[in-house]
């Protein structure tokens, strides 16, 4: 939904500003199952990149599961 995309863009903008204020030199964004399963997922990734300069990398289901496991562990 357009409102959800707008919230995502706002979140990425805010996160980027916080990171830059903290001295982060590189932002790497990942998209997970919500974007992977969305019928307009590729368009959302394009909209985010155009609005924020952050290109989201689409994680596979396997990579998402592995990273989630490590985060929980």
Secondary structure, 3 states (H helix, E strand, C coil): CHHHHHHHHHHHHHHHHHHHHCCCCCCCEEECHHHHCCCCHHHHHHHHHHHHCCCEEECCHHHHHHHHHHHHC
